[in-house]
Amino acid sequence: MKTLIIIPSRLSATRLPGKPLLKINGLSIISHVFKKAIDANIGEVFVATEDQEIVDDVNQNGGQAVLTSSKHKTGSDRIYEALKIIGKSDIELVMNLQGDEPLMNIDDIKNLHQRMIKTKSIIGTLASKINDKEFYKKENIVKVITKESFETSNFPEAANFTRKSDDFAKNTYHHLGIYCYQIETLKKYISLDQSHNEIKNKLEQLRALDNNIKINVALAKETSLGVDTEEDYVAIKKIMEYKSG
């Protein structure tokens, strides 16, 4: 199956403006994510952004970027516009890799891709086990509740996504910022209005569940923290500098 990885990214993040261009080991966060996507080796990789500075940074670091509208409400809408600009007609799967997850494990990206092909699922995502009780309290860490545990299914359906959660609630995992869509499903998804749930919780994946579009979840080997705040940036920078030291 022919797959494209598109990484949505923008400078105007509310909690940490300019975060895609913050440097770790001399390279911007967005270029770290781009290189991870390339290393996964599942298809061509593009960054989709509304900011010329991001396009320039990605190009300078050997990547490909597409300039999109600044009017998009979600990353999926941006990805769909980029897909039209790129104009490849033989693509069957689109991987949406969040531009602020430089710690994403390459094997986890590959595993999600393989499960999508094997099961012919329409949307897939990743989650990891929660070992830190503090995660349940943090609203910037999104949780996914699956219909079955990973002990009984290796690609269970998502029942819900939430920012708040009880400690160690049943089948609750840390949701990672990655989606894989069949092209037709992405097309259908972005044609739907934003749902009340989605707007209230600021979670675009709830639009799919509210419209009976199934999302399957694969278990990631590693937890991947996104850069959402200054504190996240400092923590992730430390981890990545230590790994490369």
N, C-alpha and C positions, 0 to 999 in steps of 0.2 A: 504493500500500500504506500502511495506517495504522500509524504508528510512534510509540512512546513512548520517551523517554529517561529512564532512572532512574539516579541517581547514589548508590551506596552510600557511607556515610560514618559513622565512629565516632570517639569521642574517645580510646578506650583503645588506640591503636596502640603497639606495644611499643617501637619505636626512638625515636619522637618523640610522646609523649603530648600530646593536645590540639591536634594539628597542624591539623585542619580550621578551627579558629577563630583561628589565627595570622594576623596582618594583613599585607597587602602593599598599599601605596598606600591605606591606610585601610579596606580591605575584606578580609573573611576569605577564606582560600583556597577554602573550599567555595562561597562566593558568587561568587568569580571563575569557578569551574568551571561553576556554574549559569548565569551570564551567557553563557559561551562556548556552552553547550548551546542556550540560547535563540537566540543569534545564528546558529547552524547552521540553524535554521528547518526542521527535518524532522519535528517533532511536539511534543506537550506535554512538559514537563520536570518531574520530581519528584525530590526528594532522599529517600532511604530511610535512616533512622538509628535507633539505639537511644537516642539522647541528646536530651533536651528542649532543651538549650542550642543544639544544632545546628538543631532545628526553629525555635526562636525567632529565631536569627540569619538563617536563610533567609527566614522570613516578614517580618522587619524590612527585608530587602533586596529585597522584592517577589517572592520565589519561593514555590514550593509544596513542602511537606515532609510525609512520612508517618512516624509513629512505629512502629517494628517491634520484634520480640523481641530480647533481648540474647543469645539462645542460639545464634544462627547461626554455623556454622563458616566459611562463605565469603560473599563479596559476592553471588554468584548466588542463594544461598538467601534472602538479605535482599531481593533484587530480586523474587524470586518471591512472597514474602509481601506486599511493597508492591503488586505487581500485583493480588493478590487484594483488598487493601484498597481500591485505587483503583477496581476493579470495572468497567473498561471492556471490553465484550465484543467490540468490533470491531477490536481491535489485532492486527496480524499480525507485526510486528517489534518487538523490544525492544532498545534500545541501552543497554549498561551502560558508563557513562563513569566512570572512577575519580575519586573526590573529591579526589585529591591531585595532579592533573595540570593545573595552571592554564595551562600553556604549549601545550596541545593546539591544533593548527591547525584552524580552522573548515572550511577547504576539505578537509582530510583526513577530518574527520567526515562531510562531505557525500559525498566520494568513496567511502568505505566503504559508506555507505547506498545509493548508486546501484549499486555492484557487487553488493550483496546482492539488490537488486530484479532487476537484469539477469540474474544467473546463477542465481537461486533457491537460493543456498547456504543451508546450515542454520545455520552459525556462521561469522562473519567477524571478523577482527581487523586491526590495523595493525602495521607494522614499518618501521624506517628503517635506512638504511645506517650501518655503523659506521666512523667516520673516526678515532676516538680509540682507540689500542691499549689504553689503560687500562680501557676498557669491558669487555674480555674478562676481566679479572681481578676486576672488582667483582661480588660475588655479589648485591648488591641491585639490579643492572641485569640484567633477565631477557633472555635471548637466544632467538630462534626460529630453527630450522633448517627451511628449506623444501625440498620434494621437487624443485622446479625453481628456477632463478634467475629474477629479475624480467625478465631480458633475454628469456627464452623464454616466460614466462607473466605476465599482469598480475594474476592472482589465484590463485597456486599454493597447494597444500595444505601445511599444516604437518606436518613429519615428527616434530619433537620440540621441547620447550621446556626450557631448562636455565639454571642460574645460573652454571655454570662453562663455559668454552669455550677451545679453543686459539686462538691469535692468527690472525686472518683465515682461519678454517676455512671451507670451501666452503658457499655459500648460508646463511651465518649472519648474522642481522640483529638489531637492537635491537628487542625487543618493546615496544609501547606499550600503556598500560593502557586498552584499550577493546575491547568485544565487541559484536557485533550477533547476536541469536538470532532464529530463527523461534520463535514461541510454543510450538509442540508440542515442539520440540527442548529448549527451556528446561525445560519440564514433565518431559520424560524425564530430562534431565540431573540435575535436583535430586532425582529419585526414586532415583538410583543411590547406592550406598555410596561413601564416599571411597575412592579407590584407594591402594594401598601407595605407588606412585610419587608421587601427589599429596601425601600426608602427609610422606613423606621429603623431598621437594624444596620443600614449602610453595608449590606451584603448582597452583591448582585446575583450570587448563585441561588438566592431564595426565589428569584423570578422563575427559574427553571422548575423548582419544586412546586411553586404555586400554580404552574401551568401543566402539571403532571409530566414533566420531562425528567426522566430518571438520570440520576448521577451515581455512578459506581465509584467505589473508593478502594484504592490499593494501599497496603501498609508499607510505609517507607522504612528503610533500614535506619536512617538517621533523621533526627529532628533538624529542621532548617528554620532558623530565626530570620524574620524579615527586618529590614531597617525601617523602623517606624518613628523612632524618637532619637534624640541626641544620645540617650543612654544606650539604645540598641546599637547605634553606630560605634560607640566607644567599645562595647562588648565584642561586637563582630570583628572590629578592627584588630583587637587584641588576639582573638582566636586565629584570624588569618595571618597575622604577622608571626604568631608563634609557629603555625604550621609551616610557614615558608622559611623560618629562621634556621 
